[in-house]
Amino acid sequence: MLFNPSLSVTILGALSLLPTVRSSPLLSLSEQSLNKRISFEGSTSITLALNADFPDPAFVQHTDGSWYAFGTNGNGKRIQVAHSTDFVSWNLLDVEALPTLSGWETEPDHWAPDVFKRSDGKYVMYYSAIVSSNPNRHCIGVAIADSTNPAGPYIPTSTNNPLACPLEQGGAIDANSFQDSDGTRYILYKIDGNSVGHGGDCNNSIEPLAATPIMLQRLSEDGVTPVGDAVQLIDRDASDGPLVEAPSLVRAGDGTYLLFYSTHCFTDVKYDVRVATASSITGPYSKNGVSVLALNDQLYGPGGATILNDGNMLFHGWCNGNSVRCMYAAHMDVSGGSPFVE
C-alpha cells in the first residue's frame, strides 16, 4: 500500500506518540548503511537491503542468477526496480518498469507489483492501480515484459479489463503469484474492503468493519486467463485489527501450504507478518496468531513480505526517521508448518 499524503498528519502523529519509534536507530540516510544486520528473536539473516523508499517488495530470479525486486510507486517511478547479485546488497535502478498504462487505470497509485517467469521465458507482472472510472477503488492489472529482461519494460495485456476487480466489495490489491508443485498457476490478492470501511485506522476500525479477505484464483499457464471462480482463504478477525493483506503463498518442504500475510494498518507499529497453514491449497487455513516478523528496537512496522519456496524473503519497514519504508532482505525457514526467520 502506498503512503498517502492525505494521511500523513495522522500517521506521523500516531508514530510520534511511541517512544520506541522516536528512538529508532534508523534516524537518517547518512546514519544508515546497507547490509546493516537486523535482529529478530535470534535471527541472523535480516539485513537492511535498500536504503530508499521501496514499499511492498517482490522479486524474481533472472536466468543469469541475479535478482530483480519490484516496489510500489516512488522515487519518480510507477513501478520501481532494484537489482542484486547476492540477494543481500541491492541497487535501485533508474528504469521505469511500467512506461505505459492500460485504459482502465489512472495515476498516481501503482502498488505492490509481483513478477514471475512463465515457462515460455516471458516475465509477467501483476500490480494494483486506480480504476479510472472509480478513483476510490484499485484493481489488479497484468503486464508482460517485451523482452527477456526482468526489468522490463512491461506492457499491459488488456486495454479495458483488469484481472481482478470486485468493485462492490472494495476492489483488489496486493497480488501474489504462485505455482504449485503440479505446475498449476494461481494468483492471490486481497479484496480491499478498507475502501468501503467507515473510518479509523486504514479506514476500517469503526464498526461495522468491512471484510478484507485473501482470495485465491486459479489461472491458465499464461498467468492471465482465470480458470473457474476465486475462493476465499482467510479474512480478518479481531486479532488482526482492521485488515489482513499482502499475501504470499509458499509450499513447505513437508507439503504444508504456508500463507504469509500482514495484519493491522501499515501505519501502525502493530503491522507485522503472520502465517496460516493448510494441507490443501484451497484450505481450510488455520491461523496461529503468532508474528513471524514484528516490531522490535530495530524493526518498525515490518510487513508487505514476499517469500518464495526457497525461503528467500523481502519485506519493508519504516526507516529514516519513519519517513519512508525501506526494503529488508531475510531468509525464512519453510521446511515445515512452523516457519521462522533464520
SVG drawing of the C-alpha trace seen along z (x, -y; Angstrom):
<svg xmlns="http://www.w3.org/2000/svg" viewBox="-22 -16 49 50">
<polyline fill="none" stroke="black" stroke-width="0.4" points="0.0,0.0 1.3,-3.5 1.9,-6.1 -1.0,-8.5 0.0,-12.1 -3.5,-12.9 -3.0,-10.6 0.5,-11.8 -0.5,-14.0 -2.5,-11.2 0.2,-8.7 3.2,-10.6 1.3,-11.9 0.5,-8.4 4.1,-7.3 5.4,-10.2 3.5,-9.0 5.5,-5.9 8.9,-6.1 10.2,-3.1 9.6,-4.7 11.1,-8.1 14.3,-6.3 14.7,-4.4 18.4,-3.6 17.5,-4.3 17.4,-8.0 18.7,-9.4 20.1,-8.4 23.6,-9.3 23.4,-7.2 22.3,-4.1 24.5,-1.6 23.5,1.0 23.7,4.6 23.1,3.5 22.3,6.6 18.9,6.6 18.0,9.0 14.5,10.5 14.3,13.3 17.7,14.5 17.6,14.3 20.9,13.7 19.7,13.3 17.9,10.0 19.7,7.0 18.7,3.5 19.0,4.2 17.9,1.0 18.1,-2.4 15.4,-4.1 11.6,-4.2 10.7,-0.8 7.4,0.5 5.7,3.8 8.8,5.6 8.5,8.7 11.3,10.3 12.2,12.8 15.5,14.5 16.9,13.9 18.5,16.7 21.9,15.2 21.4,15.9 20.9,12.3 17.8,11.0 15.3,8.2 13.0,6.6 9.9,4.6 8.3,2.0 5.3,-0.3 5.5,-3.6 8.1,-6.1 11.3,-7.8 9.7,-9.1 8.7,-5.7 5.3,-4.0 6.9,-0.6 10.4,-0.7 13.1,1.9 16.2,2.9 18.9,5.4 21.2,7.7 23.7,10.4 23.7,12.0 20.2,11.1 21.9,9.1 23.2,6.0 20.7,4.2 20.9,1.2 17.9,-0.9 17.8,-1.1 16.9,-4.2 14.3,-2.4 10.6,-2.6 9.1,0.9 5.7,-0.2 6.0,-3.1 2.5,-2.8 -0.9,-2.3 -4.0,-0.4 -7.3,-2.1 -8.9,-1.0 -6.3,-2.6 -5.1,-6.0 -2.4,-7.8 -0.9,-8.1 -1.1,-4.8 0.7,-1.7 1.0,0.6 2.6,3.9 3.8,5.4 4.7,9.1 6.7,10.7 7.1,14.3 8.7,16.1 6.5,18.2 7.5,21.5 7.9,19.7 10.6,17.4 8.3,14.3 8.2,12.3 4.7,11.4 3.9,8.6 0.8,8.1 0.2,4.7 -2.6,2.7 -3.8,-0.6 -6.6,-3.1 -9.7,-2.4 -10.2,-5.4 -14.0,-5.2 -13.9,-4.9 -10.9,-6.7 -11.8,-5.3 -11.1,-1.8 -8.0,0.2 -7.9,3.3 -5.2,5.7 -3.7,5.5 -1.3,7.6 1.6,6.6 4.2,8.7 7.8,7.8 8.6,7.1 11.9,8.9 13.7,11.4 14.9,8.7 13.2,8.9 13.5,5.1 11.0,4.7 9.6,2.6 6.2,4.3 3.3,3.8 -0.3,4.1 -2.2,7.1 -5.6,5.6 -6.9,2.2 -10.2,2.3 -10.3,5.3 -8.2,5.8 -7.6,9.3 -9.3,9.0 -11.8,6.1 -14.5,6.7 -15.6,3.1 -18.7,3.5 -16.5,5.2 -13.8,2.5 -11.6,3.5 -8.4,5.7 -4.8,5.1 -1.6,7.0 -1.3,9.6 0.9,12.6 1.8,15.3 2.1,18.9 2.8,22.1 2.0,25.4 4.2,28.5 2.0,29.9 2.6,26.8 -0.9,25.2 -0.6,21.5 -2.5,19.2 -2.8,15.6 -3.6,14.4 -4.9,11.0 -6.7,9.0 -10.2,7.7 -9.7,4.1 -12.6,3.8 -10.9,0.8 -12.0,-1.4 -15.7,-0.7 -15.0,-1.0 -16.3,-3.5 -13.2,-5.3 -10.5,-4.9 -7.2,-3.0 -6.8,-2.2 -10.5,-3.3 -11.7,-0.1 -11.6,-0.3 -15.0,-1.8 -17.9,0.6 -19.3,2.2 -15.9,3.4 -15.7,4.5 -14.3,7.8 -10.8,7.9 -10.5,11.5 -7.4,13.0 -8.6,14.7 -7.0,17.5 -7.7,17.6 -6.6,20.4 -5.1,19.3 -4.1,21.0 -0.4,21.4 -0.3,17.9 -0.8,16.4 -3.5,14.1 -6.6,16.2 -8.8,17.1 -9.9,20.7 -13.1,21.0 -14.0,18.7 -11.8,17.3 -12.0,18.9 -11.5,17.2 -8.6,18.4 -8.8,16.2 -10.3,13.0 -9.6,10.6 -10.6,11.3 -10.4,9.2 -6.7,10.1 -5.8,8.8 -7.1,5.2 -8.7,3.6 -7.4,6.0 -5.3,8.8 -3.3,8.1 -0.1,8.7 -0.5,12.5 2.5,14.6 2.0,18.3 4.7,21.0 4.6,24.8 6.8,26.0 9.2,28.9 6.7,31.2 3.9,30.3 2.2,27.8 0.9,24.6 2.1,21.5 0.1,18.4 2.0,15.4 0.1,12.1 0.3,8.8 -2.2,7.6 -3.2,4.2 -2.7,0.9 0.6,0.3 0.9,-3.0 0.6,-1.1 3.6,0.3 1.5,3.5 1.9,4.1 3.5,7.5 3.8,10.7 1.9,13.8 1.2,17.2 -1.8,19.5 -1.3,23.2 -3.3,25.7 -2.8,29.2 -4.6,28.3 -4.0,25.1 -7.7,24.1 -7.7,24.6 -9.1,24.5 -6.3,22.4 -5.5,22.2 -4.1,19.0 -1.9,19.4 -1.8,15.6 1.9,15.6 4.0,12.9 6.9,14.3 8.0,10.7 7.0,7.8 8.1,4.6 11.3,4.6 14.0,2.0 15.4,2.3 12.3,3.0 9.3,0.7 6.1,1.9 7.7,4.8 5.3,6.2 4.4,6.4 6.5,9.5 7.2,11.8 8.6,15.2 9.5,17.9 9.7,21.6 13.5,21.5 12.9,19.2 14.3,16.0 12.3,13.1 11.9,9.4 9.8,7.0 9.5,3.4 9.7,1.4 9.7,-2.2 13.1,-3.9 14.9,-7.2 13.0,-8.8 9.9,-6.9 9.6,-9.0 9.8,-6.1 9.6,-2.3 13.0,-0.7 13.5,2.8 14.9,5.6 16.1,9.0 16.0,12.2 15.7,15.9 12.8,17.9 12.9,21.5 10.0,23.0 10.8,26.7 7.6,27.3 4.5,25.9 6.2,23.6 8.3,21.2 10.7,18.7 13.2,16.1 16.7,17.7"/>
</svg>
